[in-house]
Each structure stands twice: as C-alpha cells, then as structure tokens.
Amino acid sequence: MRTARVVASVFLFVLPSYLAVAAGHLDPSRDVTKPELESSIHKPLPEQYIWTRGDAAALQRDHARYANAEPNVKAEPHYFRYAFHLDTVPPQATLYIAGPRSAKIYLNGKQVDDVTSDVSSILAKHVFITDVSHVLYTGRNVIALQVVRGRGVLGMSNSRIVEQEAFGEVLVAKIVPRAPGIDAPALMISGPDWKSSTHAATGWEKPDFRDGEWQPVQSLGPIESSIEMFQWNLDDGMYDWPGYDGISPFLAHDRLLPQSVSHVFEGRSRFQNLQALTRPASSAARFTVKLAAQLLPEQEAPSLLLDFGREIAGRLEVVSASDSTTTLSIEYGESDSEALNGPYLGNNLLRVAPHATAYGPKTAFRYARVYFLGGGSAMPFASIRADAIYYPVEYRGSFESSDTLLNRIWETGAYSAHLCMQDDIWDAPKRDRGRWMGDIDVSGRVISSVFADHFLMEDSIDRLIGPAPVEAHVNDIPGYSAMWVTGLTDYYRHSGSRAFLEKVHPRLVQLLNLMDREFDQKNLFANRLKAWLFVDWSADLYSDTPEARRGTELEFYLAFRQGADLLRALGDTATAAHFETRAQAIKAASQQLLLDHSTGTFGPRWQTNAMAVLSGVADESQYPTLWNRVLSGVGGNQLGTLSITPYYNYYVITAMARMGHRAAALNWLRRYWGGMLDEGATSFWEAYDLSWPKKNYHTSLQADGTSGYFVSLAHGWSSGPTAWLMEQVLGIQPEAGGFSQVTIRPDLLGLRWARGSEPTPHGPIRIDLKQSGGLITTLDLPQGVEAAVLAPVSRAGAAAMVNGKRQAGQAVENGSRVRLTLRGPGHYEIRSER
C-alpha cells in the first residue's frame, strides 16, 4: 500500500475554465521565432522492417480482411536467419528486436532469450532487449529467430506499408555495442539480405544450417524512411529503440516545462528541489530523487504528477544528471484522471542511461505521472519536461470580438486543428493518430482559414484516396468518399491550387463513378458494396441502418454537386454535366422517398435535416418546417436523447445559419463548445454532451461505441467553431478557386465589435465590424479577389454607403440587405444609408 509520506502538491496556478491559459498563448508554438526542425537534429536510422516474402497479409489478394484481425489470426511462427561478420567482439553488446509479439532468439546456435509481449497492450510493438555480449564471435556470427507476428492495431489506409505494419507483420533487429539504452553505430541490422521461411527443418537455428532454399525477405525500407510508418500509433512502442525518433523531418520541437506538480508521493524515499521541475535548468538546484532502495516496486516507488497546463502533442523528455542508469515508468493523461487511473497507453517503462536523454512514447497529453523505480541512491535530473512536437506554421487568419468566450473558442479550435497537424493531418494526436476524411472535412476548413497550409493538406488528401485505380471508398466508409470530394472542394476554393486539382482529376472521376455504383434503380443509396456506414456517433447513424443510408445519400448529393463544380473548373465539362444530372436525379429521389411527407422533414435527427439543408436537397420553401419541427430543438430538450458529436454539430450550426437562424446557432456554439471550456478543456474533445456527468468528466465521454479515457480530448473534427466564426460573423466564404470570387456577409449577431482576417493566395482579406447606429464594415481586399458583399440596410429599399458614396445594389434577404460587387483591391468602409 502507498501509505508512507505524501508531500503537499506544488501548484503554479489552477484555473478550471477557459481563462486558465492567457489569451494568445494557448498554442506555445506561437511564441517560437526559430523552429527547431527534426531534420536538423536527427538522422533517420538505417535498420529496416522486414517480413517473410510472399506471406505478408498486405500483399495478398484478400489483404483487406486482415485489417482488424484478432491476435489468433495468422499466428503461425516465422523463421529468420542472417549471418554477419565482426572484426572484434565488444565488451558489451545489446540485441534489440521489435515488431513480433514473441520471439525465440538464437545467436551462434545458442538460445539467448525467449520473449513474449502482452497482446492486450495498446502498444502495437514491444522492444525486446537482450544482452548478447557473451555469445558473439570474432568472424562469422549467425542470428536465428522464430517469431509470431505482432498483435496489430487499427490502420484504415490503402497504403500497403500501413496495412502490413498495422497487421503486425514486421520485424526489425539490431545489435548495438553498448549497454542497454545507449545508442551507437550498430554491429548488425535487419535488411533485405536476411532470409526467411514459414517452415523450418531440424537444426534451423544452427550456424552451419544450409538455408539455400529460404527466400530473401520482403523489406518495407528503413524504419524512419516513410511518413506511413508513423501513422495510426503503429510505432508507439518504439520509443525504447536506441536512436529512434519516428518524427517526420518537417516537424519541429519545443521544450515545455511543467506548470505545476501534484500528487507527490515519496514513501520511504525523498525528493529534493522539487520546485526545480517547473523552472529552467540549473545545476545549483537540480531535482534529485533519493531512493530508499536500489530497485523498488511501483507500489513503493516515489512518484509525482506533472501538469503542462494545456494539451500538447509530443513526448516526455528526461535528461539525466546521474552517474548510474535510472529506471522510470510513465503514465500519460489528457486529463489528470486518465493519468492517475487509466492511461490510454498504459504504463511505459523508460531506461535512462547515465547523463543521457531519453524519451517516452509519442502521444497527446497534458499530464504525465512519473514513477522513479531504480538507479543510484541519489538520482539528479537536469530536467524532466515535455518535448512538444508540432508542425511549424504561422497563424495567418484571426478572429477577435467583444465576447471573450468566443475569442477563446476560436483560439481553442485553431489550436485543436494545429495539434492534429503532425505526420499528416490526423483525427487526433492521441487516438487514432491517422487520416480520417470526415475529420479533415471540418479541420481542413480551419487549417485553410487560419494557416493557409498546402503541404499537409495536399499530402493528406492525396494519400487518403490512394493511387489509381480507385477501387474502394475512402477510409472504407461511403460517407467519407463524399467528404473527400467536399473537402477537396473547400481546399480548392481556399488555395486555388489548380496543379493539385489536375493531379487528382482522374481519381476524382474514378471515385465519383465508384460512388455512383452505390445507387439502386430508384436513385436511392443502396450500399451495394456492403460497406460500414457512418454519419455520426449517434444511435442509428452508424452501421447499415435506414437513417445512416439517408444521411449518406444526402452527403453523396452534395459531393456530386461539388464534384461537378470541380470538373467544370478543370474544363471536363462532359463529365461535370453527367454528375450534375446524376445529382438532380438523386435530389428528386430524396425529395420523394427520403422526405417524411407526414412531417415535412428528413426524419427526426438534427444531423440528417442539417445535411439536407447544406447539400441543397432541401429547398428554401422547406426551411420553416425543418426549423419548427426539428432544428429549433437544437440545444433544447432533445439534448441527451439524440446525441451528436462536435463533428456533426459544425454542420448543424452551419445549416442553422443557412436557414437564417445565426443568432440561435451562435447561442448553441457558446453553450456547447463553451461548455467544454468551462469543464477545463484546452482543446476540443472528440465527443461531448452537456448532460453528461461533470465529476470525473473524462470517464463519461462517449465515442466509437465506447466511453472513458479511450475518448480523445484533442480532436480535429471538433474545431468547426473556428471556421464558423470566420464564415458567419466576419462572413467570409470563398465561392471559386483561390478566392477569385468570395461572398462576404458580415453579421455581429449582438456583438459590439468583431475583427479578423483570412489568408488568400492574393493576400489577406481584413474585416473590422462595429455597431454604431447600424453596422459599419471596414474591409480590405487584395488584388485578384471579386467580393459580393451582402451589407445590411436600415430599411427595405435603402442603399449602402461605400467610402461615403451611395451605392445601389441588389436587394436580398427580403430587403434587409443589399448585394454589392467590389471588383478592385482597396480599403472600403460600408454602412447603411441613413
């Protein structure tokens, strides 16, 4: 029992609301002037992932059925051999093996280890470490391995590298002439010259065994050579591999000190200079652990909880100042309750060599619980801090208003999206750490509006659809194929990247044709390819249900319409006309067969009715009924009975704005996303419901058919309010490629003032709104942007004043606004004629 001495917690500050981090400083990378790039500090390792040629699941015709295979599938042993030469035998040598779940290890005919990992562990790989100093020879040496594939993890990708690694059919090995945990040039590494077999004759492990009939292995290449190797938590267990980073060269590092220390337990041991953990390193007052014994069980080991004040993506960095090897264990948490009670990545052992730096697994966390298990009697540390890993990008878009809560919501959404910009654009930096197109359809709007990123956006969209020919739905989800088209459309409207549009043109057509095969003779989505359907994590909106089919059809209609727009932009008018015709047929079928004629709605769900509005399946004449019977309940009594994620809530508030209910949408935005901030969020969560319990909130969050610490507290699909505030308050909405045409409909919605900017390929659009006897809009337009400004007027028939001159325009929105066309660059002040 941990009943011995407990030291009082050390806190720098604790604020349980969105005021916990000062405005403008939520994202620590905003304070970095010269990013430290991974390419400048790390050289990728040469050892390679290998597997038995001809047997890898990813290379089989039926490879898809192994995507989420159970551990007992294809669990037969595989055999590997390799001969290598040593000029001299080092005094110390350590063998490292990773990938398989188990291994019988022979070196020069002697069994040196028999290791097995726990297949219930969340880690995809386990690093096995074996001392082989006593069995190496001068001259020829032979290593022989009998292994069983790794347990595998989720990896929804059309990349064969991802599929094979996710299935667990990889092996990497090396021998380092040092003690465990110390890196040095390897004596032996795995590579394409190894041999392998699925069957082994007697004596296969002996140095003189004739392996001429064994085949050369299949190699996936060096273990840090492809961005694909860093997806889907595939390498989360590789942190114990000497010299391994597993970080793309374009990412950057920022070291962050803990902001507070709590849950301090000393037991019979002692901590000295605890305050040094939250201060810049100083050799005069180093944090030191004085252990009661050389090695302690975790129940007796001294421990503490570090709080970094905000969600971060990265890893814990431990810098030793000790003369002996120290052994720690780390438990991460996005919440303190996760770190203390049920960390998603479990308990991770970390060995730190004398005066060396070691890193824990890469993940997303705010808290790190550290146990000090073993080492010298006194273990000083130069520092224990976070190595934040981030994509270096500038905040080029902005939003600020008279409402501090909205400002914080905007900033938190932007930070949430930025956290997901890692080795491509992920759903989340903790789970699943992979590309999901539905997530990018929302987070991509934020990324384009705030960061104007091209590299990660294009790489992610490109890899999601995969190489030609397109033979499967994006992420194997039909609705995500639709989101691929709408996400591409939004990216093109923001970036104007015609070169990228031309690059994906053939695959766009192939995907639209694949989607078209899903309809029956009545033009209803029939799921002919028998895919798993997903609209939202809400009852009846995932799996093959009537509601999921209805939602998917509405998403398909929008994709066909926008796909036709993209094809016209490419000059592919014939194909564009075909899919425009198909879209019209789908709309007619939806109006006839998906509309509940007894209620005049597209069912009882917020999600489907919102998509009916956004897609254009619902006509404006139907808006009053959809509002009165369904969407007016958003934020009302339906909450908690018909659940909705932050993901689809973005489409809901956008549909509410489209229907003319922006004020109600803004109120819901404040309550819903503001509710997360009130509960302590520093990034927006994968799932949320105002009715869920507030005590130990993380255990009550529900997503992916489960609940608790599995659920992510930083999810890109939850960042939608950042885009919404720029789209509906500032009113900026691109209509054609690269903002060549943009609609600007400013609306303060009860705010006293608001201002902001959005990047375009031609320069920023800047908007300043204030209320003074009516709305005054100050607008800066760059060259090459034609703006349709929907300006409010004081009365029907009134005109707008542009730079002090009366300018008539087309009356819109029942005469409450006029449409003005601004074709030239410049500075404009627009107000209503008095």
N, C-alpha and C positions, 0 to 999 in steps of 0.2 A: 504494500500500500504506500502511496505517496503522501505520507503524513509528517514528514520531517519539515525542517524550516522552510517557510514560504516568505519571500521578500515582498514588500509592498511594490505594486506596479509603478512604473515610471511613465508619466504621460506628458507630452509636449502640448497637446491640445486634443480635445474630444468634442466635436460638434455633430450631432446626429441629423443634420439636414444638409440641404444643398449649399449652405454657407460655410461648410467645413473646409473647403479649399477656396482661396481668394479668387475672385473673378479674373479670368485671363490667364490663370496659372494652373488650370486643371490638367492640361497637357504639358508635361515637363519638357517635351522636345521644343516647345515654342521659345524656350529660353536658351536653346543651344544655337550658337552662332557658327560653329565649325564642326559638323558632324564627324564622328569617328567611324568610318566605314569598316565593315567586316573585311573588305578586300585589302585594307591597309594593315591589318593586324593578324591575318590568318591565311596560311597556305593550305589548300584542300589536301586531304590525306590520299595516298595512292592505293591503299588496300581496297579490294573490290568485293561487292556482293556477288556470290556465285550460287549456282544450283545445278542439279543433275540435268544434263541436256536431254530434251525430248520428254521430260516428265513434268515440267513446270505447268501449273494449272492455267496460268495466263496465256500459254501458247496452245492450249487445247481448243478444239472446236466448241466444246461445251464449257469454256472457261467461266462464263457468266454465272453458272450455277454454283461456283465455288466462292462467290463474292463475300458471303457471310457464313462460310462453312463452320460447323461445330468442330470443337477440338478433336473429336474422334474420327473425323473425315480425313482420308488420306494420311493416316498416322503411321504408315509403314516406315521402317528405317531406310535411310540412305547412307551410302558409304563414300568417303572421300579419302584420297591419298595425294601426297605431294612430297617430293624429295628436294632437299636444299643443301647447300654447302656452307660450312663455316671454316674460316681460316684459323680462328681461335675461339675458345669457349670462354664466355664472360663469367665472372664470379657470381653474378646474379642474372636470372632471365625469367621473364613472366610471359605466360601464354594467355592471350585474350581471345575468346570466341563469343560471338553474338549471332542471334537470328533464330536458331533452333530452340525448342523447349527443353530438349535433353541432349546429352552427348556423352558417349564413351570415348575417352581420349587416350590414344596410344602414341608414344614417341619412341622411335627406335625399338619397337616391339614390346615396350613396357607400358602397362596401363598406368597413367599418371593421374587420372581423375574419372569420375562418373558423376555427372552433374544433371540436375533437373530443376526447372523453374516451376512456379505455381501458375497453372494455366488460368486460374481465376483472377490473376492480377490484371489490372487495367493496362499495364505496360505491354506494348507489342513485342519488345525484345528484352532480353536479360543478358547482361555481360557476365560471362563466366571467367573467373580469374584463377590461374593455376601456376604455381611455382614449378618451373621445369629446369632449374639450374643443375640438378643432379643427373639429368638424363641426356644432355646434349653431348655430341662428339665433335672433335676436330675432323673435318672432312664431310662425308655424306651423312645426312640425317633424313629420316622419313617420319612424317606425321601421318597418322591414320585416324579417321573419325567415323563413328557410327552415330548418326543424328536423326532426330524426328523433327519435322517441320514445326515452326513456331505456331503459337495459338492463333495468330491473325487478329485483325481489327477491322472495323468499318472503313471502307475506302471506295466511295461511289465515284468512279472515274473510268474513262475509256482509255487511260494510259496503261499499257501493259506493264510498265515499271510499277505503277501504283498497285495494279491488280495482283501482281506476283508478290510484292512486298507485303501487301495487306493480307494476303493469304498465308503469309509466314514462310514461304519457300525461298529463303535467302540464308546464306551463311557467309560470315566474314571472320577472318582469323589473322592474328599476327603474333610474333614473339618479339618482345622488347628487352634489351639487355640492361634492365634496371629492376628495382624492387617494385611491387605493385603501386600503381598510382603515379609513377614517374614516367614521363614521356621521353623518348629518344628515338633516333633512326632505327627502324625495325630490322631484325635479322631475317625474318621470313614474313611474307604477307600472302593472303589469298588473291588469286587472279586467274586468268583464262588458261594457264598452263597446268592447273590442277586437273585431276581425273576423278570420275565418279561413276557409281553404279547403283542400281536398285537391288542388286543381288550380290552376295559375296561368298566366295568359296572359303573353305577352311584355310586359316593362315593368312587371311586378307590383311591383317594388321602387321605382319612381319616385314622387316625392311627388305628381305630378299623375295617377297611375293611378286610373281610376274603379273603385272596389271596391264599388259598389252591390249587385252580385249576391253578394258574400261575406256569410256569415252571422255574426251575433254569436256570440261564443264561449260555450262552456259553462264556468261557474265553479264551483269547489269551495269558494269562500269564502276569506277571508284565511288566510295560511299558518300562523298560530298560533291559529286560531279553533276548532279541534276536537281533542279528545283522540285521535281516529282518525288524525290526521296525524303523531302521534308514535310510532305503533306500528311494530313489525317492522323497525326500522332504516331506515324509509322516509326519514328526514331526516338520516341520519348525515353526509352530505356538506354540509349546510347551515351548518356551523359557520363557514364563511368568508363568510357573508352578513351584511353590516353590520346590527347591531341584532337579529340573530336569536338567540333562546334555545331555542324549541321545548320548553318545560317547562310542564306544567300549573300553573295558579295556586295549587293547593292543596299543591304540593310545596315543600320547604324546602331551604336551602343551609347547608352547614357547611364552612368552610375548614380544611384539614388540611395541616400541614407534613410534608415528608418526614421519616421517622425515620432514614434513612441514605442515603448517596450512595456509589456504587461504579462500577466500570468507567469510571474517569475517563481520558479521552484528550485531550491538549492539542495534540499535533502541534507546529506552529510558532507556535501561538497560546498564550495564557496565561489561566488563571483566577486571580482574586483573591478573597479572602474566601470560599472555598468553604464554610466552616463556616456562613456566614450563611444558606445554604439551609435548614438544619434548625433555625433559631432565629427568634423573632419579628422582624419587620422593624425595621431600624434604619438610618437614613440615614448613621450614622457608619461603618458597616462593611458596605456593600452588596456583594452578589455581583456581580462585574464580569467581563466577557469582553473580552479584548484580542485582536482578530483579527489574524492575520498579513497579511490582505488584505481588501479591501472586500467581496469575494464569493469563497467557497470551495466547491469540490465536496465532496459529502458524505464522500468518502474522506479528505479532508484536514481537514474541519471538526472543531473540538473538540466533544466530546460527553461525556455522563455518564448514569448510570442512577439514577433516584430510586426509593426504596423507601418506600412509605407504611405498611408494617408489617402491613397487612391488606387484604383485598379491599374495594373501595369501588365504588359506582356514582356516576358523575359525569363530570368532565372536568378537564383540566389548565388552570389559570388562570395566565397570565403577565402580570405587572404591570411595565411598562417604566418605568425612570427615565432613559431615554436621550433625547437630543435628535434622534436620527435613527430612521427606520424600521428595525426589526430583522426578520430572516427566520430562522425556526427550522423544524425538522421534528421531528415527534413520532412515536414508536412505542410503543404501549401493550402491556402484557402482564399477564395474570392470574398468570403465573409469570415468573421472570426469564428463563428460556429462551425464552419466547414473545416477550418484549420484545426480546431480543438476536438471535433467529434467525428468527422467522416470525410477526410480529404479525398477528392476525386482520384488523384494519382497515388493515393496510399502513402505508405511510409517509405522514404527513399534514403538508402544508406549512402553516405559520402565519405570517402577517404581523402584526407588532405596531407600530402607529403610535406616534410619539413620546409618551411619558408617558401611554400608554393601556393599557387592559386588554384582553386577547384570550384566547379560549378554544379549546381543541382540541375534537375530536368528543366527544359523549357516548357512554360505554360503561361497561364494568366493567373494573377494572384494579387491580393492586397496584403495578405498576412502570410507569415512564414513562422511555423513553430520549429524550433531547433532544439534537439537533444544532444548533449555532449556525452558520448558513450565511453571514449577511451583515448589514451595518449599519455603524455608525461604527467608528472604530479602537478606541474604548472603549465598551462597551455595559453600563451598570449596570442592574440589575433590583431593583425594590423587593421583589419576591417571585416565586417560582415554586412553586406549591403546588397541591393538589387542591381543586376545588370539588365537594365531595360533595353529591349530590342525593338527598334521601330524603323519605319520607312521614312527617310528624310524628305519631307515635303513641306512647302510653305502654305500657310493659311492665306489664301488669296481672296476668298469670299468672306463676308462678315454680316453680322446682324446685331443690332443693339436697339433697345427700346426703353420706354419709361417704365416697363414692368421687369423688375429684376428676376422674377421667376422665369419668364420667357427667355431672358438672356441666358440664364443658367441652363434651361432646357436646350436652347440652340447649341451652346458650347458643349454640353454633355453628349448630344447627338453627334456632333462633329468629332469629339474625342472617341466615342464608341466606334464610329466608322474608321477612324485612324488606327485604333487598336487592332482592327481586323485587316489592315494593310500590312501583311507580313510576307511570307514566301507565296505570293499571290494574294488575292482578296479572299479572305476566309469568312465563314459564318461567325466564327468566334476564335479567339486565341487560346481558349482552354479546350473547348469541345464544340465542333468536331475537328477544328483546325483544317478545314477543307473547303473546296469551292462548291457552293450551292447556288444555283442560278436565281432561285427565288429571293435569297438573301441579297444578292447583288442587284436585283431589280430595284430594291429600296436603297441599300447602302451606296450603290453606284450613282444614284442621283445626288446623294450628299457629297460623295467624292468628287464628282464633276463640278458641283456648285461651290464647294469650299476649296478644293485643292487643285482642280483642273488637271488631274493626273491622266496621263496617256499610257505609260508603260504597263503598270499593273492592270489597268482596266482592259487594255487590249490583250495582254497575255492571258488574263483570266477568262475573258470571253472566248478567245481563240481555243484555249485548252478545254474549255467546257464542252464545246461542240465536237472537238476532236478532228482527226483527219478525215478526208473524203475516202469512200462514200459514207454519208451519214445513214446509219442503219439502226440506230436506237435513239430513244428520247434522251434529252439532256438530263443527266443525273438519274436516268431511267424513270423519270416522272413526266407524264404528258404535260401537266401544267407548267413545268419548268422549261419545256421546249417553247411554250408560248412566252414565258418570261424571258427566254433568251432573245426572242425577237423584239419584245418591248424594251428590254434592257439595252439591246443594240441600238434601237431607235433613239432612246434617250441619250445614249453616249454620242451618237452621230449629231444629234441636234445641239449638244453642248460643244463638241470638239470640232465638228466639220471635217473629220478625218476621212476623206474620200479614199485614200490609199488603203486604209483598213477595211472600209466597206467593199472595195473591189477585191481585196484578199479573201473575204469570207463570202463573196457573192455566190459562187457555185454551191457552197454548203448551205447558205440561206435557202436557196431554191430546193435543195435536197431535203432540208428539214421541213419546209412548208409542205412538200409533197408527202413526206412521211406523216405529218400531222393530218393531212387530208385523207389518208387511208383509214383514219380512226372513225369516220362517219358512216352511218348506215344510209339506206335509200331515202329516209325521211330527213336527212341532213341533221341528225342528232348524233352527238358524241356517243359511240358505242363501245369504246375501249377494245377495239378489235385485236390489239397487240397484247392484251391481258396484262397491262402494267399496273403497278401500285399507284393509286391516285392520291393526290394531296392538294388540298386547297388551304387548309389551316388546321392547327391542332385544336380542333373543336369537334364535339360529337357529330358524327355523320359527314364530316367534311374531309375525312381521310379514309383510305381503303375504298373498294369499289362499291359505293353507295349511290342512290339516286341524287342526293344532294351534292356529293363530290363530282358526279358526272355533270350536273347542272353548272356548278362553279367552273369546271374545266372547260365546258363549251363556251361559256361567256369569256373566259380568258383566251380561248382559241380565236374567237371572233375579233377581239382587239388585236391579236397577233397577226391575223390575216389582213386586217385593215392597215396596220402599220407596216407589215411586210410589203404590201403593195406600194406604200409610200417610199420605202427604201429602194424598191426595184425601179420605180419611176425616177428616183434621184440618180440611179445608175444608168438610166437610159434603156432599161429592159422593160419596155412598155407592154410587150405582148404578155410576158409572164405576170406583170403587175395587173393587167386587165383580167387575166384568168383568176387571180386570187381575190381581186375586188369582186368579181362575180360570185366566187365561192363565199365570200364574206356576206354578200347580200342574201344568198340562199340560207346561210346559217342564221342570219338575223331573222329572216321570215319564219324559219322553223322554230327558233327560240321564242318568238312572239306568239306563235300558235300553240307550241307544245310544252314549253318550259314555264310560260306565264300561267300562274294560277288565276284563271278567269273569274273565280268566285270572289277573290280578294283584290284582284288587280295588281298583285305583287309577284315577285320571283321567289316565292316561298317566304318563310318566317325569319330567315337569317340575315343579319347585318351584312355578312360577307358577300353573299350572292346578290343581294339588291344593290350593294355598293358597286360590285363589278358590272352589274347590268347598266348602271349609270356611267361608269368610267369607260366601259367598252363602247358605248353608243347603242347597245341593243335596246335599252330603254329610251323612248322618245321623251322630249321635254314635256309633252302633254301628260305623261305618266308620272312625272316627278311628284305632284301633290299627293297622289295616292301612296306612292312608295314612301314618302316622308311621313305622312299621317299614320300609316299602318305599320311601318317597320322602323325607319331610320330616326324618327323623332324619339324613339326609345333609347337611342344611344346615350349611355350614361345614366339611364333611369333604372326602373325596377327590373329590367331584364338582366342587369349585371349579376353575374354569378350563376345564372341559369343557362344562358347561351354564351359560353366563354369565347374569347377572342384573344389572339396574341398581339403584341405590339406590331408585328409584321403586317397583319391584315388591317390593323387599326389605322395604319397610314392610308391605305386605300379607302377606308371608311371616311376619315376626315376630309380626304380629297374629294370624294363623292359628295359629301355634305356641302363643301364649297361650290362644287359644280352646280348643285341644286339651289344655290343662293342662301345657304344656311351657314355662312362662315363664322358668325358670332357663336352659334351653338357648337361648331367644330372647335373653335378656339377654347371655349369653356371646357370641353371634353379633353382637349390637349392638356390644359392646365391641370385638370383633376387626375388624369390617367398617368401621364409622364411625370407630372409634378408629384404624384403620389409616390412614385419610386424614389424621387429625390428626398421626399420627407422621410422615407424609411432608410435613408443613408446612402443611396446609390451615387456612385461617382462615374458610372457608365450605365447604359440602359440594358435591362435584363431581357433574356430570351422569352420569358413569359411573365405575365402579371395580371392580377385581378384585384380590384380594390377591396373585394370581400374576403380575400384570403387572410388567414391569421397573421397578426403583426409580430407576435412573440416568436423569436427564432424564425424569422420570415423565410430564410433560405430553405428550410425543410418543407415549407408549404408551397413552394413554386412548382408548377406542373408543366411539363412539356415532353414531347416524344413518347407519350404514353406512360410516363413515369413522373417522379417528383423528387424533390430534395436536392442534395449537393451535386447531383448529376447535371442539374439545370445551370446554364451559363449565366453569369452576371455581366457579361460584355458581349453583346450580340449585334452584328451589323444590321440585321433586319429590323432592329428596334430604333434605328436612328432617324426614322422618317420625319419627325417634327422639325429637324434642322432644315430639310428641303422644303417642308410645308410653309414655314415662316417666311422663307425667301420667295416662295411661289405665290402665297396668298396675302401676306402683309405687304412686303415690298412689291409683290405682284409680278415677278419676273418669270416668264415662261417662254423658252425658245420654241419656235414653230418650224424652223427649217435648219438645214445643216450649218453648224458653226455660228449660230445666232444671226445668220443673214436676215432672218425675219424673227422678231420677238414681239410677244404681247406683254404689255405692262399694265397691270390693273391694280394700282395701289389701294390699300384699304387699312386704315388704322384700327378698325374694329374696337373702338373705345379707348385705344391708347392715346396718350397726349402727343407722343412723337415716336418715330422709328427711323432708323437709317441703316444703310448697309451697302454692300457691293457684291457683284458676281463677276467672275472672270469669264472672258470670251476670247476666242483666238485673235480678236482685233484690239483687245484692251478691256479694262473693266467697265461695267455699267454701274454707275453710282446713283443711289437714290436716297433722298432725305425727305421725310414726311413730317409735317407738323400740323396741328389743329389750331387755326386762328381765324375764326369767322368762316369756317369751311376748311377743307383740306388744301394745303399748299404742298405741291410736289416739286422738289428740285431734282433735276435729272441730268446726268452727264452721259452722253452717248459717244462711243468711239466710231471711227470711220468703218464703213462696211456693214453697219447694222441699221436695218429699217425697223422702226418701232411703231407698233399700233398701240397707242396709249388710250386706255379706257378711263377717262377722267370724270369724276363725279361733278355734277352741276347742281345748282341750288334749286332749280325748278325745271319742269319739262319745257323744252324749247329754248332754254338758255344755252349760251355758248361758253367756251372756255377762253381764258386769257393766257396766252403763251408769250412770255417775256414782255408782258404789259400790253400786248396787242390781241384784239379779239380774233379768235379763230373758230370758225364754224366747223362742225364735224357731224358725223352720222349719229343720230340718236340711237342708243342701245339700252337694254335692260329697262324697258318701259319708260324711257325718257330720263332715267335717273343718272345716266352717264352719256358722254359723247365719245365717239371714236375719232381720235386724231392720228394722223400719219406723220411721223417725223422721219425724214429720209437723210438728213445731213447730220454729221457729227457736231457736237457742241454742248453748250450748257443751256438748260431750259428750266424756267420756272413756270409752273402751270397751276392756275387757280380758277375757281368758278367765277363766271361773270356775275356781278352783283346787280 
